[in-house]
Amino acid sequence: ACDFYTDSIHKLQIHSANQGHEVSTAIFNHLRKVENDQQAEKLSYNCTLCKHEAPGKGLLLQHCRSVKHLQMEQLHLLQLRAEGSGTTPEIGEIFTVTVQDKSENETGESDNKDCKSEDKKEDMKREENNESERFHELICPLC
């Protein structure tokens, strides 16, 4: 979720205490939970603030760190304050997972399969790295 790598346990501890890590972890866990509830093969990961659609979790998380998303988030919070609403939006209101329509073109379907298989490959690669490089490099287990 964070794309953070280090060979120092101290730096890993500092990273995991960072607010950016906590936000990425919360978004990642939310997406994973909603994804498991969908039980479909072709999913779309969406940011409702920016109207951004991504074929994979990793791409949506990358979008969350973009300047465009951060600006839209600040603008949305300012609008809520101006309207007198003291509440902040829930994570499920901003980030959604939807089943892609079967009527989509072949390119979109193959891109989603590629991204989903890439997500699985990344997860497996991280697990292998954690086991094989445990003594050489420490990786944030949630990233």
Rosetta blueprint (number, residue, H / E / L):
1 A L
2 C L
3 D L
4 F L
5 Y E
6 T E
7 D L
8 S L
9 I H
10 H H
11 K H
12 L H
13 Q H
14 I H
15 H H
16 S H
17 A H
18 N L
19 Q H
20 G H
21 H H
22 E H
23 V H
24 S H
25 T H
26 A H
27 I H
28 F H
29 N H
30 H H
31 L H
32 R H
33 K H
34 V H
35 E H
36 N H
37 D H
38 Q H
39 Q L
40 A L
41 E L
42 K L
43 L E
44 S E
45 Y E
46 N E
47 C E
48 T L
49 L L
50 C L
51 K L
52 H E
53 E E
54 A E
55 P L
56 G L
57 K H
58 G H
59 L H
60 L H
61 L H
62 Q H
63 H H
64 C H
65 R L
66 S L
67 V H
68 K H
69 H H
70 L H
71 Q H
72 M H
73 E H
74 Q H
75 L H
76 H H
77 L H
78 L H
79 Q H
80 L H
81 R H
82 A H
83 E L
84 G L
85 S L
86 G L
87 T L
88 T L
89 P L
90 E L
91 I H
92 G H
93 E H
94 I H
95 F E
96 T E
97 V E
98 T E
99 V E
100 Q L
101 D L
102 K L
103 S L
104 E L
105 N L
106 E H
107 T H
108 G H
109 E H
110 S H
111 D H
112 N H
113 K H
114 D H
115 C H
116 K H
117 S H
118 E H
119 D H
120 K H
121 K H
122 E H
123 D H
124 M H
125 K H
126 R H
127 E H
128 E H
129 N H
130 N H
131 E H
132 S H
133 E L
134 R L
135 F L
136 H L
137 E L
138 L E
139 I E
140 C L
141 P L
142 L L
143 C L
